[in-house]
Amino acid sequence: MGRILFFILIAALFLWLISSYRRALKKRQEERKGPATLEGEDMVRCVHCGVHLPRSESITSEGKYFCSDEHRRLHSQG
C-alpha cells in the first residue's frame, strides 16, 4: 500500500513539474513576442463638413474626400 502511494506521489510531482515548465515556457515566448502592432488606416477630412473618417469609408470625387454622397452632391452644386 505504501508503494502505491509513493508512486502516485511521484507521478503527481512529475505532472506538476511538467505543467509549471510549460507555463514558464509559454510566458517566456509571449515576452519575446513583444506587443502586438496594429496597422492603422489613413484618415481623411470631408471637404464639406470637416469630419474625419477612414479613407476606406469615404467617397472620393475629383480627388476630394466626402463623408457621404449627400455632401459630395452639395459640394458639387456650389
CYANA upper distance limits for C-alpha pairs under 8 A (distance plus 0.5 A):
  1 MET  CA      5 LEU  CA      7.03
  2 GLY  CA      6 PHE  CA      6.62
  3 ARG  CA      7 PHE  CA      6.71
  4 ILE  CA      8 ILE  CA      6.63
  5 LEU  CA      9 LEU  CA      6.54
  6 PHE  CA     10 ILE  CA      6.71
  7 PHE  CA     11 ALA  CA      6.56
  8 ILE  CA     12 ALA  CA      6.61
  9 LEU  CA     13 LEU  CA      6.63
 10 ILE  CA     14 PHE  CA      6.60
 11 ALA  CA     15 LEU  CA      6.69
 12 ALA  CA     16 TRP  CA      6.61
 13 LEU  CA     17 LEU  CA      6.68
 14 PHE  CA     18 ILE  CA      6.79
 15 LEU  CA     19 SER  CA      6.68
 16 TRP  CA     20 SER  CA      6.66
 17 LEU  CA     21 TYR  CA      6.61
 18 ILE  CA     22 ARG  CA      6.71
 19 SER  CA     23 ARG  CA      6.74
 20 SER  CA     24 ALA  CA      6.73
 21 TYR  CA     25 LEU  CA      6.62
 22 ARG  CA     26 LYS  CA      6.62
 23 ARG  CA     27 LYS  CA      6.68
 24 ALA  CA     28 ARG  CA      6.64
 25 LEU  CA     29 GLN  CA      6.76
 26 LYS  CA     30 GLU  CA      6.79
 27 LYS  CA     31 GLU  CA      6.81
 28 ARG  CA     32 ARG  CA      6.84
 29 GLN  CA     33 LYS  CA      6.73
 30 GLU  CA     34 GLY  CA      7.26
 41 GLU  CA     54 PRO  CA      6.90
 41 GLU  CA     55 ARG  CA      7.71
 42 ASP  CA     54 PRO  CA      6.48
 42 ASP  CA     55 ARG  CA      6.34
 43 MET  CA     52 HIS  CA      6.71
 43 MET  CA     53 LEU  CA      5.86
 43 MET  CA     54 PRO  CA      4.96
 43 MET  CA     55 ARG  CA      6.02
 44 VAL  CA     52 HIS  CA      5.95
 44 VAL  CA     53 LEU  CA      6.12
 44 VAL  CA     54 PRO  CA      6.66
 44 VAL  CA     55 ARG  CA      6.19
 44 VAL  CA     58 SER  CA      8.19
 44 VAL  CA     65 TYR  CA      7.26
 45 ARG  CA     50 GLY  CA      5.93
 45 ARG  CA     51 VAL  CA      6.07
 45 ARG  CA     52 HIS  CA      4.92
 45 ARG  CA     53 LEU  CA      7.03
 45 ARG  CA     65 TYR  CA      7.04
 45 ARG  CA     66 PHE  CA      7.75
 45 ARG  CA     67 CYS  CA      8.48
 46 CYS  CA     50 GLY  CA      5.23
 46 CYS  CA     51 VAL  CA      5.90
 46 CYS  CA     52 HIS  CA      6.83
 46 CYS  CA     53 LEU  CA      8.23
 46 CYS  CA     64 LYS  CA      8.39
 46 CYS  CA     65 TYR  CA      5.81
 46 CYS  CA     66 PHE  CA      4.80
 46 CYS  CA     67 CYS  CA      5.95
 47 VAL  CA     64 LYS  CA      7.28
 47 VAL  CA     65 TYR  CA      6.67
 47 VAL  CA     66 PHE  CA      6.47
 47 VAL  CA     75 HIS  CA      8.45
 48 HIS  CA     66 PHE  CA      7.38
 48 HIS  CA     71 HIS  CA      6.50
 48 HIS  CA     72 ARG  CA      8.03
 48 HIS  CA     74 LEU  CA      8.44
 48 HIS  CA     75 HIS  CA      6.74
 49 CYS  CA     71 HIS  CA      8.24
 51 VAL  CA     67 CYS  CA      7.75
 52 HIS  CA     67 CYS  CA      8.49
 53 LEU  CA     57 GLU  CA      7.28
 53 LEU  CA     58 SER  CA      7.22
 53 LEU  CA     67 CYS  CA      7.53
 54 PRO  CA     58 SER  CA      7.06
 57 GLU  CA     67 CYS  CA      8.02
 58 SER  CA     65 TYR  CA      6.57
 58 SER  CA     66 PHE  CA      6.13
 58 SER  CA     67 CYS  CA      5.73
 58 SER  CA     68 SER  CA      7.61
 59 ILE  CA     65 TYR  CA      6.15
 59 ILE  CA     66 PHE  CA      5.55
 59 ILE  CA     67 CYS  CA      6.74
 59 ILE  CA     68 SER  CA      6.90
 59 ILE  CA     69 ASP  CA      7.30
 59 ILE  CA     72 ARG  CA      8.11
 60 THR  CA     64 LYS  CA      6.02
 60 THR  CA     65 TYR  CA      5.16
 60 THR  CA     66 PHE  CA      6.77
 61 SER  CA     65 TYR  CA      7.06
 61 SER  CA     66 PHE  CA      8.33
 61 SER  CA     72 ARG  CA      7.74
 66 PHE  CA     71 HIS  CA      6.76
 66 PHE  CA     72 ARG  CA      6.26
 67 CYS  CA     71 HIS  CA      7.34
 67 CYS  CA     72 ARG  CA      8.42
 68 SER  CA     72 ARG  CA      6.97
 69 ASP  CA     73 ARG  CA      6.65
 70 GLU  CA     74 LEU  CA      6.61
 71 HIS  CA     75 HIS  CA      6.49
 72 ARG  CA     76 SER  CA      6.76
 73 ARG  CA     77 GLN  CA      6.81
 74 LEU  CA     78 GLY  CA      7.09
